[in-house]
Amino acid sequence: MANLIKNEKIAADSWLRLELSADGSLPAIPAAGDILVPLALWQAAAGELLVRQTGRLGVWLDSDEDPVHISSSLQALSLIAVNFPQFTDGRGYSIARLLRERHGWKGELRAIGDVQRDQLFYLSRCGFDAFLLNDGQDAPQEDLLRSVPQEDLLRSVPQEDLLRSVPQEDLLRSVPQEDLLRSVPHEDLLRSVPHED
């Protein structure tokens, strides 16, 4: 069973995730309970979904779907989830930023699909506050500190001490070359170019 981490704690998942069938047909909509529906179902049956009397409503987006399709209906939703088909697919990070910054989403933003513990820190930096880990990904409480709040650990170390402890060549490897060139005075760049006589 997959582990849900919400607000840096393991939580119970009350949401039923509805999926399209293998032939692409829409699933039946349950009359009650918290449901998380794919964008296609939201677009086809928003009216029916909104008149449900009990239970909350959420929409999940695949990584190739634009959040603009739900931006006018955010007030009707309690949860938005972004599906990562593979943990190497970075489009979900962009969707999270767009939802938080451009569309003003303040509610729960959940990462689902191929989500692994190693991604939690980066996902949280992009706006996710809930993560449904892959089946088989163990998330004991004590390991959460190792997975998410690296930023908090760095806040307690003065920046100059951090830089002294890292070999200079490692610092340069992590900086994109174009940024490196912007920070070097032009005279120094010209000195390093061999001149033909």
WOBELDA-V711821 format. One record per residue. N is the residue number from 1. RES is the residue in one letter. SS is DSSP state (a for helix, b for strand, c for the rest). PHI is phi as a letter, one per 30 degrees, with the letter a starting at -180 (* if undefined). D_CENTER is the distance of its C-alpha to the mean C-alpha in Angstrom with 1 decimal. Layout:
# WOBELDA-V711821
n=N res=RES ss=SS phi=PHI d_center=D_CENTER
n=N res=RES ss=SS phi=PHI d_center=D_CENTER
This chain:
# WOBELDA-V711821
n=1 res=M ss=c phi=* d_center=20.8
n=2 res=A ss=c phi=d d_center=17.0
n=3 res=N ss=c phi=c d_center=16.0
n=4 res=L ss=b phi=c d_center=13.9
n=5 res=I ss=b phi=c d_center=12.8
n=6 res=K ss=b phi=b d_center=12.7
n=7 res=N ss=c phi=h d_center=13.5
n=8 res=E ss=c phi=i d_center=14.0
n=9 res=K ss=b phi=b d_center=16.6
n=10 res=I ss=b phi=d d_center=17.2
n=11 res=A ss=b phi=b d_center=17.8
n=12 res=A ss=c phi=d d_center=19.6
n=13 res=D ss=c phi=c d_center=17.9
n=14 res=S ss=c phi=c d_center=20.3
n=15 res=W ss=b phi=d d_center=18.5
n=16 res=L ss=b phi=c d_center=20.2
n=17 res=R ss=b phi=c d_center=18.0
n=18 res=L ss=c phi=d d_center=20.3
n=19 res=E ss=c phi=b d_center=20.2
n=20 res=L ss=c phi=d d_center=22.4
n=21 res=S ss=c phi=d d_center=25.4
n=22 res=A ss=c phi=e d_center=26.2
n=23 res=D ss=c phi=d d_center=28.4
n=24 res=G ss=c phi=i d_center=25.8
n=25 res=S ss=c phi=d d_center=27.6
n=26 res=L ss=c phi=d d_center=25.9
n=27 res=P ss=c phi=d d_center=26.0
n=28 res=A ss=c phi=d d_center=28.2
n=29 res=I ss=c phi=c d_center=26.9
n=30 res=P ss=c phi=d d_center=27.8
n=31 res=A ss=c phi=d d_center=29.9
n=32 res=A ss=c phi=b d_center=28.2
n=33 res=G ss=c phi=j d_center=25.2
n=34 res=D ss=b phi=d d_center=21.5
n=35 res=I ss=b phi=b d_center=20.2
n=36 res=L ss=b phi=c d_center=16.9
n=37 res=V ss=b phi=c d_center=18.1
n=38 res=P ss=b phi=d d_center=17.1
n=39 res=L ss=a phi=e d_center=17.3
n=40 res=A ss=a phi=e d_center=20.7
n=41 res=L ss=a phi=d d_center=22.1
n=42 res=W ss=a phi=e d_center=21.0
n=43 res=Q ss=a phi=d d_center=22.8
n=44 res=A ss=a phi=d d_center=25.8
n=45 res=A ss=a phi=b d_center=26.4
n=46 res=A ss=a phi=e d_center=24.9
n=47 res=G ss=a phi=d d_center=28.4
n=48 res=E ss=a phi=d d_center=28.9
n=49 res=L ss=a phi=d d_center=25.5
n=50 res=L ss=a phi=d d_center=26.2
n=51 res=V ss=c phi=c d_center=29.7
n=52 res=R ss=c phi=e d_center=28.7
n=53 res=Q ss=c phi=d d_center=30.4
n=54 res=T ss=c phi=b d_center=28.5
n=55 res=G ss=c phi=j d_center=24.9
n=56 res=R ss=c phi=c d_center=21.6
n=57 res=L ss=b phi=b d_center=19.7
n=58 res=G ss=b phi=b d_center=16.1
n=59 res=V ss=b phi=b d_center=14.9
n=60 res=W ss=b phi=c d_center=12.4
n=61 res=L ss=b phi=c d_center=11.7
n=62 res=D ss=b phi=d d_center=12.0
n=63 res=S ss=c phi=d d_center=10.4
n=64 res=D ss=c phi=c d_center=13.8
n=65 res=E ss=c phi=c d_center=14.2
n=66 res=D ss=c phi=d d_center=14.4
n=67 res=P ss=a phi=d d_center=13.2
n=68 res=V ss=a phi=d d_center=16.7
n=69 res=H ss=a phi=d d_center=18.1
n=70 res=I ss=c phi=c d_center=17.1
n=71 res=S ss=a phi=d d_center=17.4
n=72 res=S ss=a phi=d d_center=21.0
n=73 res=S ss=a phi=c d_center=20.4
n=74 res=L ss=a phi=e d_center=17.7
n=75 res=Q ss=a phi=d d_center=20.6
n=76 res=A ss=a phi=d d_center=21.3
n=77 res=L ss=c phi=c d_center=17.9
n=78 res=S ss=c phi=c d_center=16.9
n=79 res=L ss=b phi=a d_center=13.5
n=80 res=I ss=b phi=b d_center=11.0
n=81 res=A ss=b phi=c d_center=9.0
n=82 res=V ss=b phi=c d_center=7.2
n=83 res=N ss=b phi=d d_center=9.2
n=84 res=F ss=b phi=c d_center=8.8
n=85 res=P ss=c phi=d d_center=12.6
n=86 res=Q ss=c phi=b d_center=12.7
n=87 res=F ss=c phi=d d_center=10.7
n=88 res=T ss=c phi=d d_center=12.0
n=89 res=D ss=c phi=d d_center=10.7
n=90 res=G ss=c phi=d d_center=8.7
n=91 res=R ss=a phi=d d_center=9.0
n=92 res=G ss=a phi=d d_center=5.7
n=93 res=Y ss=a phi=d d_center=4.5
n=94 res=S ss=a phi=d d_center=7.8
n=95 res=I ss=a phi=d d_center=7.7
n=96 res=A ss=a phi=d d_center=5.5
n=97 res=R ss=a phi=d d_center=8.1
n=98 res=L ss=a phi=d d_center=10.7
n=99 res=L ss=a phi=d d_center=10.4
n=100 res=R ss=a phi=d d_center=10.7
n=101 res=E ss=a phi=c d_center=13.1
n=102 res=R ss=a phi=d d_center=15.1
n=103 res=H ss=c phi=c d_center=15.3
n=104 res=G ss=c phi=i d_center=15.3
n=105 res=W ss=c phi=d d_center=13.3
n=106 res=K ss=c phi=c d_center=14.1
n=107 res=G ss=c phi=d d_center=13.6
n=108 res=E ss=b phi=d d_center=11.4
n=109 res=L ss=b phi=b d_center=7.8
n=110 res=R ss=b phi=c d_center=7.2
n=111 res=A ss=b phi=c d_center=5.5
n=112 res=I ss=b phi=b d_center=8.9
n=113 res=G ss=b phi=j d_center=11.1
n=114 res=D ss=c phi=d d_center=11.5
n=115 res=V ss=c phi=c d_center=9.3
n=116 res=Q ss=c phi=b d_center=11.3
n=117 res=R ss=a phi=e d_center=12.2
n=118 res=D ss=a phi=d d_center=12.3
n=119 res=Q ss=a phi=d d_center=8.5
n=120 res=L ss=a phi=e d_center=8.1
n=121 res=F ss=a phi=e d_center=9.4
n=122 res=Y ss=a phi=d d_center=7.3
n=123 res=L ss=a phi=d d_center=3.8
n=124 res=S ss=a phi=d d_center=6.3
n=125 res=R ss=a phi=d d_center=7.8
n=126 res=C ss=c phi=c d_center=5.6
n=127 res=G ss=c phi=j d_center=6.2
n=128 res=F ss=c phi=d d_center=4.7
n=129 res=D ss=c phi=b d_center=8.2
n=130 res=A ss=b phi=b d_center=8.7
n=131 res=F ss=b phi=b d_center=8.3
n=132 res=L ss=b phi=c d_center=10.9
n=133 res=L ss=c phi=d d_center=12.1
n=134 res=N ss=c phi=e d_center=14.2
n=135 res=D ss=c phi=e d_center=17.9
n=136 res=G ss=c phi=i d_center=19.7
n=137 res=Q ss=c phi=d d_center=17.0
n=138 res=D ss=c phi=d d_center=18.9
n=139 res=A ss=c phi=b d_center=17.4
n=140 res=P ss=c phi=d d_center=20.5
n=141 res=Q ss=a phi=e d_center=20.4
n=142 res=E ss=a phi=d d_center=21.9
n=143 res=D ss=a phi=d d_center=19.3
n=144 res=L ss=a phi=d d_center=16.4
n=145 res=L ss=a phi=d d_center=18.0
n=146 res=R ss=a phi=d d_center=17.9
n=147 res=S ss=a phi=c d_center=14.2
n=148 res=V ss=c phi=c d_center=12.6
n=149 res=P ss=c phi=d d_center=15.0
n=150 res=Q ss=a phi=e d_center=16.4
n=151 res=E ss=a phi=e d_center=16.5
n=152 res=D ss=a phi=d d_center=18.9
n=153 res=L ss=a phi=d d_center=21.1
n=154 res=L ss=a phi=d d_center=21.5
n=155 res=R ss=a phi=e d_center=22.5
n=156 res=S ss=c phi=d d_center=25.7
n=157 res=V ss=c phi=c d_center=26.9
n=158 res=P ss=c phi=e d_center=28.7
n=159 res=Q ss=a phi=e d_center=27.2
n=160 res=E ss=a phi=d d_center=30.7
n=161 res=D ss=a phi=d d_center=30.9
n=162 res=L ss=a phi=d d_center=27.6
n=163 res=L ss=a phi=d d_center=28.9
n=164 res=R ss=a phi=d d_center=32.3
n=165 res=S ss=a phi=d d_center=30.8
n=166 res=V ss=c phi=c d_center=29.0
n=167 res=P ss=c phi=e d_center=31.3
n=168 res=Q ss=a phi=e d_center=31.5
n=169 res=E ss=a phi=d d_center=30.9
n=170 res=D ss=a phi=d d_center=27.4
n=171 res=L ss=a phi=d d_center=26.6
n=172 res=L ss=a phi=d d_center=27.7
n=173 res=R ss=a phi=d d_center=25.8
n=174 res=S ss=c phi=d d_center=22.4
n=175 res=V ss=c phi=c d_center=23.5
n=176 res=P ss=c phi=e d_center=23.3
n=177 res=Q ss=a phi=e d_center=27.0
n=178 res=E ss=a phi=d d_center=27.0
n=179 res=D ss=a phi=d d_center=25.9
n=180 res=L ss=a phi=d d_center=28.6
n=181 res=L ss=a phi=d d_center=31.2
n=182 res=R ss=a phi=d d_center=30.5
n=183 res=S ss=a phi=d d_center=31.2
n=184 res=V ss=c phi=c d_center=34.5
n=185 res=P ss=c phi=e d_center=37.7
n=186 res=H ss=a phi=e d_center=39.1
n=187 res=E ss=a phi=d d_center=42.4
n=188 res=D ss=a phi=d d_center=40.8
n=189 res=L ss=a phi=d d_center=39.2
n=190 res=L ss=a phi=d d_center=42.6
n=191 res=R ss=a phi=d d_center=44.4
n=192 res=S ss=c phi=d d_center=42.3
n=193 res=V ss=c phi=d d_center=43.2
n=194 res=P ss=c phi=d d_center=46.5
n=195 res=H ss=c phi=c d_center=49.2
n=196 res=E ss=c phi=c d_center=51.8
n=197 res=D ss=c phi=c d_center=55.3
